[in-house]
Amino acid sequence: MASAVSFLAPAKLNLSLQVFGKRPDGYHHIRSVMVPVSLYDDVTVAEAPAGISVECDAPGVPTDATNSCHKAAALFLAWAGTPAGVRIRIRKAIPAESGLGGGSSDAAAALKGLIALTGKHPPPEALSAMAVRIGADVPFFLSGGAALVEGFGERLTPLPWNIPFHAVIVRPAFGLSTREGYARLGRKPGAPPPRGYIPSFRTFSDVAAVVRNDFEAAWGSSHPEIAAIRRELVSAGAAAAGLSGSGSAIFGLFTSEGTAREARGILAAGDRGTGRRVFVARSV
């Protein structure tokens, strides 16, 4: 058995995100088409004599019990019934507070690492319960691949994905709080949307047509930069552009890596002094 294992943790894009009524448990009913993309954190899980320690190379990311990887390790070790400890090292490329799912993806990678490290695999129900307790996006990252995500994030319908795309992702100089975003939406308690909706993607145009995000309206008055960056992406050739998750990252969709990199060059040319970061990623 290896004494340390590493997994890549991909970012995700919410090609669409609709938020419906608030649930009795405080979460909201959502419906989202989510696709993993090739912007990765690197998560290494190693044996330790006892306890849980988390290290991260990105300033500002907590490494205490509030860290998603720490939560994943605590739940897994409690299930496994082992007194052994783990050391988790996170190398960040996915910016925090961006709506790209970095923390949730890291947690899913940590769970995969713990399974590989210990040789113990929780039953599907137990693993799913762990994922839900850590965070709403963790089940998606554990499943791998594109999915229609419903409930509060725990109900997944895999979507066969054979329409590759490239995305230019712009992370502004500011992050956004998911909790505040939902508060700004002001959704009242309500029932979930009718079930049975399954999107169909046959062409790149189908992918572009689905792009929408309810959080754009929530942030519009306080962060006009979001709409401005969307316009920049469309002007640079994006077939569609939108916010990912609750923000703050905005993405534009392109048919090829070449056109995406040309667009990145256009946006990067105006970046001096803005503090924003621009990435190119592909669907995976």
C-alpha positions in Angstrom: 0.0 0.0 0.0 1.4 3.4 -0.9 2.2 5.9 1.9 1.0 8.8 -0.2 -1.2 9.3 -3.2 -2.1 12.4 -5.3 -5.2 13.2 -7.3 -6.0 16.1 -9.6 -9.1 18.1 -8.6 -10.8 19.8 -11.6 -12.8 23.0 -11.5 -16.4 23.0 -12.8 -18.5 25.4 -14.8 -22.2 25.8 -14.2 -23.3 26.2 -17.8 -26.8 26.9 -16.4 -27.9 27.5 -12.8 -31.5 28.1 -11.7 -32.4 28.7 -8.1 -35.9 27.9 -6.9 -37.7 27.9 -3.5 -35.9 27.6 -0.2 -36.1 24.2 1.5 -37.1 23.5 5.1 -33.4 22.6 5.8 -32.2 26.0 4.7 -30.8 24.9 1.4 -32.4 25.9 -1.9 -33.8 23.8 -4.7 -31.5 24.2 -7.7 -31.2 22.9 -11.3 -27.8 23.2 -13.0 -25.9 21.7 -15.9 -22.4 21.3 -14.6 -19.3 20.3 -16.5 -15.7 19.6 -15.2 -12.9 21.6 -16.9 -9.2 21.3 -17.1 -8.2 23.8 -14.4 -6.8 21.7 -11.6 -5.8 21.7 -8.0 -3.4 19.0 -6.9 -4.3 17.1 -3.7 -1.9 14.7 -2.0 -2.9 12.5 0.9 -0.2 10.9 3.0 -0.1 8.7 6.1 0.6 10.4 9.5 1.0 8.9 12.9 -2.2 10.5 14.2 -4.5 13.4 13.7 -5.4 15.4 10.6 -3.2 18.2 9.1 -3.9 20.3 6.0 -1.3 22.4 4.2 -2.1 24.7 1.3 0.1 26.9 -0.8 -2.6 29.6 -1.4 -2.7 32.4 1.2 -6.1 32.9 2.8 -7.3 29.3 2.4 -8.1 27.9 5.9 -6.3 24.8 7.0 -8.2 24.1 10.2 -11.3 22.0 10.7 -13.3 24.3 8.5 -11.3 23.2 5.4 -13.3 20.9 3.2 -10.4 18.4 3.0 -10.2 18.3 6.8 -13.9 17.6 6.9 -13.5 14.9 4.4 -10.7 13.2 6.3 -12.6 13.5 9.7 -15.7 11.8 8.2 -13.7 9.1 6.4 -11.5 8.2 9.4 -14.5 8.1 11.7 -16.2 5.7 9.2 -13.0 3.6 8.8 -12.6 3.2 12.5 -8.9 3.7 12.3 -6.8 5.8 14.7 -4.2 6.5 12.1 -3.9 10.1 10.9 -3.4 11.8 7.6 -1.6 14.8 6.2 -3.2 16.5 3.2 -1.3 18.9 1.0 -3.2 21.1 -1.5 -1.5 22.9 -4.4 -4.1 25.5 -5.6 -4.7 26.7 -9.2 -8.5 27.1 -8.9 -9.1 30.5 -7.3 -11.2 30.6 -4.1 -14.7 32.3 -3.9 -15.0 32.0 -7.7 -17.9 29.6 -8.2 -15.5 27.1 -9.8 -15.9 24.5 -7.0 -12.3 24.3 -5.9 -12.9 23.5 -2.3 -15.5 20.8 -3.1 -13.3 19.3 -5.8 -10.4 19.2 -3.3 -12.6 17.4 -0.8 -13.7 14.8 -3.4 -10.0 14.3 -4.3 -9.2 13.8 -0.6 -11.9 11.1 -0.3 -10.5 9.3 -3.3 -7.0 9.6 -1.8 -8.1 8.2 1.5 -9.8 5.2 -0.3 -6.6 4.6 -2.3 -4.4 5.0 0.8 -6.3 2.8 3.1 -7.8 0.3 0.7 -11.1 0.8 2.5 -14.1 1.8 0.2 -17.3 3.0 1.9 -20.5 1.6 0.5 -22.1 4.0 -2.0 -24.7 5.2 0.5 -22.1 6.0 3.1 -19.8 7.7 0.7 -22.7 9.8 -0.7 -23.7 10.8 2.9 -20.1 11.9 3.6 -20.1 14.0 0.4 -23.4 15.7 1.2 -22.2 16.6 4.7 -19.0 18.2 3.4 -20.7 20.4 0.7 -23.3 20.6 -2.0 -20.9 20.3 -4.9 -18.9 17.3 -3.5 -21.3 14.6 -4.9 -20.8 16.0 -8.4 -17.0 15.9 -8.2 -17.1 12.3 -6.8 -19.2 11.2 -9.7 -17.0 12.6 -12.4 -18.2 13.9 -15.8 -21.0 16.3 -16.8 -24.3 16.1 -15.0 -27.7 17.7 -14.4 -27.5 18.6 -10.8 -30.8 19.0 -8.8 -32.0 19.0 -5.2 -29.5 21.1 -3.3 -26.7 19.5 -5.3 -27.0 15.8 -4.2 -29.2 14.5 -7.0 -27.2 13.8 -10.2 -28.2 12.7 -13.7 -25.1 11.9 -15.7 -25.1 13.6 -19.1 -23.2 11.9 -22.0 -20.8 14.6 -23.1 -19.4 14.4 -26.6 -19.3 18.1 -27.5 -15.9 19.4 -26.5 -15.6 23.1 -25.9 -12.9 25.5 -24.6 -13.6 28.2 -22.1 -11.9 31.5 -21.2 -12.5 31.9 -17.4 -12.0 35.4 -15.9 -11.7 35.6 -12.1 -12.1 39.3 -11.1 -10.0 40.8 -8.3 -12.8 40.1 -5.8 -14.4 36.9 -4.6 -18.0 36.4 -3.7 -19.8 34.8 -0.8 -22.2 32.0 -1.7 -24.2 32.6 1.5 -24.5 36.3 0.6 -25.5 35.5 -3.0 -28.4 33.3 -1.9 -29.5 36.0 0.6 -29.5 38.5 -2.2 -31.7 36.3 -4.4 -34.3 36.4 -1.6 -36.0 33.2 -2.6 -39.0 32.3 -0.4 -39.8 28.8 0.8 -41.1 26.8 -2.1 -41.5 23.4 -3.8 -38.9 22.0 -6.1 -39.3 22.4 -9.9 -41.1 19.5 -11.7 -38.9 16.6 -12.4 -38.2 15.0 -15.8 -36.2 17.8 -17.4 -33.2 16.3 -19.2 -31.3 18.6 -21.5 -30.0 17.3 -24.8 -26.8 18.5 -26.3 -26.2 17.5 -30.0 -24.2 20.6 -31.2 -22.0 23.3 -29.8 -25.0 25.7 -30.3 -27.1 23.6 -27.9 -24.4 24.1 -25.3 -24.2 27.8 -25.8 -28.0 28.2 -25.8 -28.3 26.7 -22.2 -26.0 29.4 -20.6 -27.8 31.3 -17.9 -27.3 32.0 -14.2 -29.8 33.4 -11.7 -27.0 34.9 -9.5 -26.1 37.4 -12.2 -29.2 39.4 -11.3 -28.4 39.1 -7.6 -25.0 40.6 -8.0 -25.8 43.1 -10.8 -26.1 46.3 -8.8 -23.2 45.8 -6.5 -20.7 44.3 -9.0 -21.3 45.8 -12.4 -17.9 44.3 -13.4 -19.6 40.9 -13.9 -21.8 42.2 -16.8 -18.8 44.2 -18.1 -16.6 41.1 -18.3 -19.5 39.1 -20.0 -19.6 41.8 -22.7 -15.8 41.6 -23.1 -16.0 37.9 -23.6 -18.7 38.1 -26.2 -16.9 40.9 -28.0 -13.8 38.7 -28.0 -15.8 36.0 -29.8 -17.4 33.9 -27.1 -20.6 32.1 -28.4 -22.1 32.6 -24.9 -20.8 33.9 -21.6 -22.0 33.7 -18.0 -21.3 33.5 -14.3 -20.2 30.2 -12.8 -21.9 29.1 -9.5 -22.6 32.1 -7.3 -19.5 33.8 -8.7 -17.2 35.6 -9.0 -15.7 33.8 -12.1 -17.2 34.5 -15.5 -16.6 32.2 -18.5 -17.0 32.4 -22.2 -17.5 29.4 -24.5 -15.4 28.8 -27.6 -15.3 26.0 -30.2 -11.5 25.6 -30.3 -8.4 26.2 -28.2 -7.0 28.6 -30.7 -10.0 31.0 -30.6 -10.0 30.7 -26.8 -6.4 31.6 -26.5 -6.8 34.6 -28.9 -9.7 35.8 -26.7 -7.6 35.3 -23.6 -4.9 37.5 -25.2 -7.5 40.2 -25.8 -8.8 40.2 -22.3 -5.3 39.8 -20.7 -4.2 42.9 -22.6 -6.5 45.0 -20.5 -5.7 43.3 -17.2 -2.8 45.5 -16.1 -3.6 46.8 -12.6 -7.0 45.2 -12.4 -5.9 42.2 -10.3 -8.0 39.8 -12.3 -6.8 36.4 -13.6 -7.6 34.8 -16.9 -7.5 31.1 -17.7 -8.1 28.9 -20.7 -9.6 25.4 -20.0 -11.3 22.7 -21.9 -14.2 20.4 -21.0 -13.1 17.1 -19.6 
